[in-house]
Amino acid sequence: MGDLPKPDEMYESIDHTPPEEEWEKIESPITPGRYAYPAKDKNLSIMEFRTPGEWSPADEEWPLPENWQQIIHEGFKERLEKYRSLKIFMDTCVRCGACADKCHYFIGTGDPKNMPVVRAELLRSIYRNDFTTAGKILKKLSGGRELTKEVIKEWFAYFYQCSECRRCSVFCPYGIDTAEVTMMGRELLNLLGLNINWIMEPVANCFRTGNHLGIQPQAFKEIVEFLCDDIEEITGIKINPTFNRKGAEILFITPSGDYFADPGTYTFMGYLMLFEALGLDYTLSTYASEGGNFGLFTSSDAMKKLNSKMYAEAKRLGVKWILGGECGHMWRVINQYMDTMNGPADFLEVPKSPITGTVFNNASSTKMVHITEFTADLIRHNKLKLDPSRNDKFKVTYHDSCNPARAMGLLEEPRYVINNVCNYFYEMPENTIREQTFCCGSGSGLNTEEVMDLRLRGGLPRANAVKHVHEKYGVNMLACICAIDRAAFPPLMEYWVPEVGTTGIHELVANALVMDGEKERTTDLRFEPLKEEEDEADEG
Amino acid sequence: MNPQTLLSEKRKEIVGKWFDEVIGAYPEDGAKFFKEKSDPFANPVGNTLYRCLNELFDEVIKSEMDQAAVDNALDGIVRIQSLQEFMPSVAIGFIFTIKPTISKRVKKYREDKEVEKYLTALDANIECLLRRSFDLYMQCRQKVFEFRANQSRDRVRQLLIKKGYIKELPEKGENLEDITT
């Protein structure tokens, strides 16, 4: 004990001086809590990716193949030729710094390599060195550097500290989509078999079984039936959704998070109740039982394979169009990549609401409509009986889930729906919503427990804005339209603003929805009293 | 000279120095960003650290601190820094950095018995902050471990319940028969 330093001595021993080296020279420690566990071989091999065997990012020596530099070089070259956007993103950055302070991971950590510009520079420096004349001649002077094993480690560390939310790209005057730089970085790492299991397992499960968790068809059906039992208990109405029904007008696809984990399950119940109230001719599919597409976080090949399943099922069942649930990145895949990967979906019809007759021309190529567009249209045409007072115990704010907001511009519809089903809605500050929305901190396959610290500090800017409306207006419910949000927010809120819960919009819709023949509702979808007073009265 | 009034008048200067010390623990570019603290939503870390240091300063110079106010201000700082990969000693070490700044400001009055007495009390206040921040730091870390354990445990638990493979005991007041039939 006598050897312990005194507090003052201990404090003085801490070096507060920022490093003077250039960023390239600053080491990127790969320590537990900073990295997600690597992908297992079985999950890589089913997708025909390289299998590196068992390894850990903490290992000194990583299991790289002998010709790893050649693999990266050729992979990079192939992508530069294939994607003109990548070449533009590599060439055009003038390092103006507009993106630098816009990333939630940088805002939460202060780690310069989390600045989008520097994250892109991790890849760009190799591009300059290997693919530009200036780089070949001037080397370091032109911002190039050689590809070393340390660079690979750095890629792994920082491309898996980006949630591909694209907030930074909103501020880039050249429109550089740094999320696509991350995607390319991850694709290149994937060529070496360096991936994370939280992403590869859902990809493999989705490919083989139909959804992220590997829930088998009969289990999916039983779970949905169980949720229908709950609905019957709450409303007195028995719902019997169909599965894999050929000839249905609409195929409904939603992320599996909506039926295997709370609070997503309440959103799923909300969909079922809405469809029942409308008498919609729809079917669920046990084959396309996943809206999420973790292929987006892996490689374009994996993304294409998983996306094609949804359309193959729509074709097999002979539906007219697809209605999609409250998912985040599914909508980025649909709106930005589906058409060039698997489209156009000519065998389907341009979506038309059978209730209002509205034609969704915005989905004329993908034939897939977002459920908040569909519901907003129903409300607009006065097709739903709603009692918003059933949500009166909730003071709601809305988190623009990154992908629906920035990848498809879905900004007004969710707000329109919320305003019609809730009496108390409050916006978060302007620079934290709509196009400028802050990520939950767990997107793009980072929603795993081993990086909980990273998720909580990355989610700070979002939570901080929620805290503000909680303190100012008494907000106690955070609505969102993304299954990853619904999984990520409960711990994020508990850490930063414990008084605020998480919900999907269609849970709120179903609470307010007055269904023909329903019994008097005494609880919400969570089996909790509709009003706070009833709760207190019960206790009394 | 009342030392509390003296320090209070120098609040902006002292807290500014204290803030610089805290921010100095971050890499250069990060620190530069955190210093731009005016927008609480664009820069929650810098803004929160600065606001909480001000609140802490107001308490620490008092002869009797308001424990709730101290906890609230400390929580704002420690909740952030406990997540930022600092060593625990660094995450709560910011408490000490105010000492030399204050000492400098009251140096010329040190001979005064009253000032000396005040500084001894102030030392006790700072020690109190340190003890409390250690508690808060551990609470925050425990929370993170709890989240990790819960997520790991709950990943498929609800599925097992929904499929009827497992049934938990009823809450007090419910009938066992209700859930077993």
Boltz contact constraints between the chains, C-beta under 6 A:
constraints:
  - contact:
      token1: [A, 10]
      token2: [B, 89]
      max_distance: 6.0
  - contact:
      token1: [A, 11]
      token2: [B, 93]
      max_distance: 6.0
  - contact:
      token1: [A, 11]
      token2: [B, 96]
      max_distance: 6.0
  - contact:
      token1: [A, 14]
      token2: [B, 90]
      max_distance: 6.0
  - contact:
      token1: [A, 16]
      token2: [B, 24]
      max_distance: 6.0
  - contact:
      token1: [A, 16]
      token2: [B, 25]
      max_distance: 6.0
  - contact:
      token1: [A, 18]
      token2: [B, 27]
      max_distance: 6.0
  - contact:
      token1: [A, 18]
      token2: [B, 28]
      max_distance: 6.0
  - contact:
      token1: [A, 101]
      token2: [B, 33]
      max_distance: 6.0
  - contact:
      token1: [A, 110]
      token2: [B, 26]
      max_distance: 6.0
  - contact:
      token1: [A, 110]
      token2: [B, 30]
      max_distance: 6.0
  - contact:
      token1: [A, 110]
      token2: [B, 34]
      max_distance: 6.0
  - contact:
      token1: [A, 112]
      token2: [B, 27]
      max_distance: 6.0
  - contact:
      token1: [A, 112]
      token2: [B, 29]
      max_distance: 6.0
  - contact:
      token1: [A, 223]
      token2: [B, 162]
      max_distance: 6.0
  - contact:
      token1: [A, 226]
      token2: [B, 162]
      max_distance: 6.0
  - contact:
      token1: [A, 260]
      token2: [B, 159]
      max_distance: 6.0
  - contact:
      token1: [A, 261]
      token2: [B, 158]
      max_distance: 6.0
  - contact:
      token1: [A, 429]
      token2: [B, 41]
      max_distance: 6.0
  - contact:
      token1: [A, 431]
      token2: [B, 41]
      max_distance: 6.0
  - contact:
      token1: [A, 431]
      token2: [B, 42]
      max_distance: 6.0
  - contact:
      token1: [A, 432]
      token2: [B, 41]
      max_distance: 6.0
  - contact:
      token1: [A, 449]
      token2: [B, 148]
      max_distance: 6.0
  - contact:
      token1: [A, 449]
      token2: [B, 151]
      max_distance: 6.0
  - contact:
      token1: [A, 449]
      token2: [B, 152]
      max_distance: 6.0
  - contact:
      token1: [A, 452]
      token2: [B, 144]
      max_distance: 6.0
  - contact:
      token1: [A, 452]
      token2: [B, 147]
      max_distance: 6.0
  - contact:
      token1: [A, 452]
      token2: [B, 148]
      max_distance: 6.0
  - contact:
      token1: [A, 453]
      token2: [B, 83]
      max_distance: 6.0
  - contact:
      token1: [A, 453]
      token2: [B, 144]
      max_distance: 6.0
  - contact:
      token1: [A, 456]
      token2: [B, 83]
      max_distance: 6.0
  - contact:
      token1: [A, 457]
      token2: [B, 83]
      max_distance: 6.0
  - contact:
      token1: [A, 460]
      token2: [B, 44]
      max_distance: 6.0
  - contact:
      token1: [A, 461]
      token2: [B, 44]
      max_distance: 6.0
  - contact:
      token1: [A, 464]
      token2: [B, 44]
      max_distance: 6.0
  - contact:
      token1: [A, 465]
      token2: [B, 41]
      max_distance: 6.0
  - contact:
      token1: [A, 491]
      token2: [B, 147]
      max_distance: 6.0
  - contact:
      token1: [A, 495]
      token2: [B, 143]
      max_distance: 6.0
